[in-house]
């Protein structure tokens, strides 16, 4: 009978360990299993050079969402952003693709507008700014195409 009790205790211990590993994996992977606390917003850019899926969306330096999808429609890049439900975006907000740090990691920055009308889930940001093309800018400077 003692052998059976030890096996049950080991089984419970292993089961608890597997549950803990699963919980840590979900938390570290930032996987949302319970519910979706985000709403989608689309933004149309002329180019999204360097932007990737699951990139951070920030307002005033605070993370408020992620890039859910990037598609090419009619030769324009349509970026679907997932914004937290507690964040309300004005109709005239501006979405910009910015560079973070020296390595050139891209992220989306939203500058709030002053309108009283809010963007509904599935709506679009009409004002966007594509990323600055540093290679083109440096090339223009080197070959003297930049006016002083």
Kinemage of the C-alpha trace (Angstrom):
@kinemage 1
@onewidth
@group {chain A} dominant
@subgroup {mainchain}
@vectorlist {calphas} color= white
{ca unk a 1} P 0.000 0.000 0.000
{ca unk a 2} L 2.899 2.368 0.694
{ca unk a 3} L 4.195 2.051 -2.877
{ca unk a 4} L 0.771 3.145 -4.175
{ca unk a 5} L 0.808 6.269 -1.931
{ca unk a 6} L 4.277 7.262 -3.166
{ca unk a 7} L 3.198 6.852 -6.797
{ca unk a 8} L 0.132 9.052 -6.210
{ca unk a 9} L 2.265 11.747 -4.546
{ca unk a 10} L 4.783 11.692 -7.416
{ca unk a 11} L 1.950 11.835 -9.961
{ca unk a 12} L 0.405 14.877 -8.248
{ca unk a 13} L 3.824 16.555 -8.059
{ca unk a 14} L 4.513 15.974 -11.775
{ca unk a 15} L 1.021 17.188 -12.705
{ca unk a 16} L 1.531 20.413 -10.691
{ca unk a 17} L 4.924 20.906 -12.351
{ca unk a 18} L 3.395 20.566 -15.824
{ca unk a 19} L 0.669 23.070 -14.904
{ca unk a 20} L 3.306 25.540 -13.680
{ca unk a 21} L 5.341 25.154 -16.891
{ca unk a 22} L 2.214 25.727 -18.979
{ca unk a 23} L 1.332 28.858 -16.998
{ca unk a 24} L 4.849 30.279 -17.341
{ca unk a 25} L 4.889 29.521 -21.086
{ca unk a 26} L 1.608 31.377 -21.611
{ca unk a 27} L 2.716 34.369 -19.530
{ca unk a 28} L 6.164 34.685 -21.104
{ca unk a 29} L 4.767 34.129 -24.599
{ca unk a 30} L 2.093 36.768 -23.930
{ca unk a 31} L -0.588 34.441 -25.268
{ca unk a 32} L -4.139 35.515 -24.525
{ca unk a 33} L -6.281 32.430 -23.819
{ca unk a 34} L -9.170 33.867 -21.817
{ca unk a 35} L -10.477 36.652 -24.004
{ca unk a 36} L -9.549 39.299 -26.519
{ca unk a 37} L -9.291 42.698 -24.838
{ca unk a 38} L -8.342 44.465 -28.054
{ca unk a 39} L -10.167 46.010 -30.996
{ca unk a 40} L -8.884 46.226 -34.594
{ca unk a 41} L -8.003 49.485 -36.352
{ca unk a 42} L -6.624 49.724 -39.896
{ca unk a 43} L -4.008 52.187 -41.134
{ca unk a 44} L -2.956 52.599 -44.784
{ca unk a 45} L 0.706 53.443 -45.464
{ca unk a 46} L 2.546 54.051 -48.734
{ca unk a 47} L 5.367 51.846 -47.383
{ca unk a 48} L 5.994 49.885 -44.194
{ca unk a 49} L 9.671 49.084 -44.778
{ca unk a 50} L 11.016 47.187 -41.760
{ca unk a 51} L 7.692 46.854 -39.917
{ca unk a 52} L 6.778 43.322 -38.818
{ca unk a 53} L 3.789 41.514 -37.372
{ca unk a 54} L 3.519 41.645 -33.535
{ca unk a 55} L 5.438 44.928 -33.438
{ca unk a 56} L 4.571 47.327 -30.604
{ca unk a 57} L 2.045 50.160 -30.988
{ca unk a 58} L 2.711 53.097 -28.636
{ca unk a 59} L 1.065 56.323 -27.568
{ca unk a 60} L 3.355 58.734 -25.689
{ca unk a 61} L 5.886 55.926 -25.167
{ca unk a 62} L 3.348 53.561 -23.566
{ca unk a 63} L 2.511 50.240 -25.240
{ca unk a 64} L -1.184 50.208 -26.188
{ca unk a 65} L -1.313 47.419 -28.732
{ca unk a 66} L 0.401 45.378 -31.419
{ca unk a 67} L 0.506 45.049 -35.192
{ca unk a 68} L -1.859 42.190 -36.007
{ca unk a 69} L -1.447 41.949 -39.781
{ca unk a 70} L 0.168 43.619 -42.795
{ca unk a 71} L -1.404 43.232 -46.245
{ca unk a 72} L -0.838 44.721 -49.684
{ca unk a 73} L -4.075 46.090 -51.165
{ca unk a 74} L -4.047 48.194 -54.355
{ca unk a 75} L -0.274 48.741 -54.014
{ca unk a 76} L -0.640 50.206 -50.528
{ca unk a 77} L 0.268 48.578 -47.240
{ca unk a 78} L -2.758 48.080 -44.994
{ca unk a 79} L -1.677 47.523 -41.397
{ca unk a 80} L -4.180 46.099 -38.918
{ca unk a 81} L -3.477 47.284 -35.370
{ca unk a 82} L -4.874 45.657 -32.217
{ca unk a 83} L -5.537 48.438 -29.697
{ca unk a 84} L -6.455 47.802 -26.038
{ca unk a 85} L -10.146 48.297 -25.231
{ca unk a 86} L -9.412 50.961 -22.607
{ca unk a 87} L -7.717 53.205 -25.221
{ca unk a 88} L -9.974 55.451 -27.293
{ca unk a 89} L -8.556 56.825 -30.532
{ca unk a 90} L -9.851 60.053 -32.041
{ca unk a 91} L -10.851 60.169 -35.690
{ca unk a 92} L -7.966 62.554 -36.534
{ca unk a 93} L -5.205 60.583 -34.762
{ca unk a 94} L -1.978 60.147 -36.742
{ca unk a 95} L -0.187 56.792 -37.093
{ca unk a 96} L 3.562 56.963 -37.797
{ca unk a 97} L 6.188 54.280 -38.265
{ca unk a 98} L 9.193 55.193 -36.130
{ca unk a 99} L 12.619 53.709 -35.437
{ca unk a 100} L 13.613 52.652 -31.934
{ca unk a 101} L 17.267 52.539 -30.978
{ca unk a 102} L 20.421 52.201 -33.041
{ca unk a 103} L 19.494 48.835 -34.518
{ca unk a 104} L 16.555 50.323 -36.408
{ca unk a 105} L 13.731 48.338 -34.829
{ca unk a 106} L 10.440 49.724 -36.171
{ca unk a 107} L 7.277 50.394 -34.195
{ca unk a 108} L 4.006 52.256 -34.736
{ca unk a 109} L 3.458 55.494 -32.826
{ca unk a 110} L -0.015 57.002 -32.613
{ca unk a 111} L -0.325 60.705 -31.932
{ca unk a 112} L -3.779 61.492 -30.519
{ca unk a 113} L -5.991 63.977 -32.267
{ca unk a 114} L -8.361 66.604 -30.967
{ca unk a 115} L -11.617 65.415 -32.532
{ca unk a 116} L -14.656 64.515 -30.467
{ca unk a 117} L -15.454 61.601 -32.762
{ca unk a 118} L -13.836 58.265 -31.887
{ca unk a 119} L -12.755 55.459 -34.185
{ca unk a 120} L -15.057 52.460 -33.942
{ca unk a 121} L -13.676 48.899 -33.851
{ca unk a 122} L -12.704 47.943 -37.389
{ca unk a 123} L -12.373 51.616 -38.370
{ca unk a 124} L -9.417 53.292 -40.027
{ca unk a 125} L -6.808 55.891 -39.200
{ca unk a 126} L -6.805 58.271 -42.156
{ca unk a 127} L -3.623 60.202 -41.320
{ca unk a 128} L -0.417 58.141 -41.584
{ca unk a 129} L 3.306 58.805 -41.957
{ca unk a 130} L 5.583 56.170 -43.531
{ca unk a 131} L 9.047 55.455 -42.099
{ca unk a 132} L 11.992 57.646 -43.033
{ca unk a 133} L 14.200 55.898 -45.584
{ca unk a 134} L 17.680 56.494 -44.140
{ca unk a 135} L 19.448 54.782 -47.053
{ca unk a 136} L 17.832 57.134 -49.550
{ca unk a 137} L 18.485 60.158 -47.335
{ca unk a 138} L 22.191 59.287 -46.907
{ca unk a 139} L 22.506 58.573 -50.630
{ca unk a 140} L 21.064 61.979 -51.481
{ca unk a 141} L 23.436 63.651 -49.028
{ca unk a 142} L 26.528 61.805 -50.316
{ca unk a 143} L 25.779 62.550 -53.960
{ca unk a 144} L 24.950 66.220 -53.307
{ca unk a 145} L 21.218 66.108 -53.995
{ca unk a 146} L 20.364 67.721 -50.640
{ca unk a 147} L 19.961 71.505 -50.772
{ca unk a 148} L 21.391 73.525 -47.907
